């Protein structure tokens, strides 16, 4: 069984920029096509019988932006994007095919004052999905329209204090109105010490497109029941302090972040008593609290970055607490950089992930990954090389990625790298 799929991918992304005295614009289009196939290696090489999964996608995205400067302090801005995502998934006993199209349009007016900046705007979003029938299952078609308006203010009464506030209102067709306030304050205690505090509300419109459904290729998943399903709503807050100083020839910087988020009524996949499944709002919330510490040391041409993240993420459904799968409680990242006169760069990195709970109730193993990169820079070009995961850390070396037979596998969670040691390099040309 292949751990990573065989694939072919082509990408094109041209962009045009137009500059005028008071008006600037840019337009672009991106096209990505990709064919993937994984499964039994004998099927992939020789076409013999066996399990396989094909995933063919075509994505077209357009972007456009127009900015008109009214005067030295005010301007109008317009943005628009369109996305067309055509997808086909096939396994031996099932196929899924559908077309998702979405648009985003936004108009804003912004003005800058001596102590306060304002942004006022409105936007309109559409999201449409049409499924091509491949079986007798119910089609997961939907169409959502969202109309929103917002106002933002940045107030700086003194160089030491800045307050950012915002209020947004969205009307989501079939799911109602959402009011979303946010606030953020920054205080410069001294030239070396800065503190920030912020928080706000958010939401997400329900669809069947998430990680749980992806793992089953959307098999036996019923459409969203719009009459009883509600938006997922979230609330979050964070506080961080930044401290910078110099001790002799050694520069030192500390960033300490504390965070908390709560996702109310998250969509969970439940069985309806037969072979079908449906996403419904859970009776409870997903609660995340933790901290992140980042240290930076600089000396001559060397830089050292050390980071630690603690995340306690749990489900609280029906008054029962459980550890959310695929969330490592402890993560460590270390980076050593050497940079000489912006001509030579060498970096060594190491990342640690603590054990994680898996969806089947098992506990995944902890692991480290290491990387090495280098770049030599000349006036008009540079050469770089990356040795990613050069210790060849792979989940298949210390845990399984599926259970059952190779022809009827049940796939397990992927929580560690599966592609192993990868080397890539290239040449950058500057005209």
HELIX and SHEET records of a PDB file:
HELIX    1   1 UNK A   41  UNK A   46  1                                   6    
HELIX    2   2 UNK A  211  UNK A  215  1                                   5    
HELIX    3   3 UNK A  395  UNK A  398  1                                   4    
SHEET    1   A 3 UNK A   6  UNK A  12  0                                        
SHEET    2   A 3 UNK A  23  UNK A  39 -1                                        
SHEET    3   A 3 UNK A  15  UNK A  19 -1                                        
SHEET    1   B15 UNK A   6  UNK A  12  0                                        
SHEET    2   B15 UNK A  23  UNK A  39 -1                                        
SHEET    3   B15 UNK A  52  UNK A  69 -1                                        
SHEET    4   B15 UNK A  74  UNK A  91 -1                                        
SHEET    5   B15 UNK A  94  UNK A 112 -1                                        
SHEET    6   B15 UNK A 116  UNK A 132 -1                                        
SHEET    7   B15 UNK A 142  UNK A 158 -1                                        
SHEET    8   B15 UNK A 161  UNK A 172 -1                                        
SHEET    9   B15 UNK A 176  UNK A 188 -1                                        
SHEET   10   B15 UNK A 193  UNK A 204 -1                                        
SHEET   11   B15 UNK A 232  UNK A 247 -1                                        
SHEET   12   B15 UNK A 250  UNK A 264 -1                                        
SHEET   13   B15 UNK A 284  UNK A 299 -1                                        
SHEET   14   B15 UNK A 302  UNK A 317 -1                                        
SHEET   15   B15 UNK A 320  UNK A 323 -1                                        
SHEET    1   C19 UNK A   6  UNK A  12  0                                        
SHEET    2   C19 UNK A  23  UNK A  39 -1                                        
SHEET    3   C19 UNK A  52  UNK A  69 -1                                        
SHEET    4   C19 UNK A  74  UNK A  91 -1                                        
SHEET    5   C19 UNK A  94  UNK A 112 -1                                        
SHEET    6   C19 UNK A 116  UNK A 132 -1                                        
SHEET    7   C19 UNK A 142  UNK A 158 -1                                        
SHEET    8   C19 UNK A 161  UNK A 172 -1                                        
SHEET    9   C19 UNK A 176  UNK A 188 -1                                        
SHEET   10   C19 UNK A 193  UNK A 204 -1                                        
SHEET   11   C19 UNK A 232  UNK A 247 -1                                        
SHEET   12   C19 UNK A 250  UNK A 264 -1                                        
SHEET   13   C19 UNK A 284  UNK A 299 -1                                        
SHEET   14   C19 UNK A 302  UNK A 317 -1                                        
SHEET   15   C19 UNK A 330  UNK A 340 -1                                        
SHEET   16   C19 UNK A 344  UNK A 353 -1                                        
SHEET   17   C19 UNK A 367  UNK A 377 -1                                        
SHEET   18   C19 UNK A 381  UNK A 388 -1                                        
SHEET   19   C19 UNK A 422  UNK A 429 -1                                        
SHEET    1   D 2 UNK A 267  UNK A 271  0                                        
SHEET    2   D 2 UNK A 277  UNK A 281 -1                                        
SHEET    1   E 2 UNK A 402  UNK A 404  0                                        
SHEET    2   E 2 UNK A 409  UNK A 411 -1                                        
END                                                                             
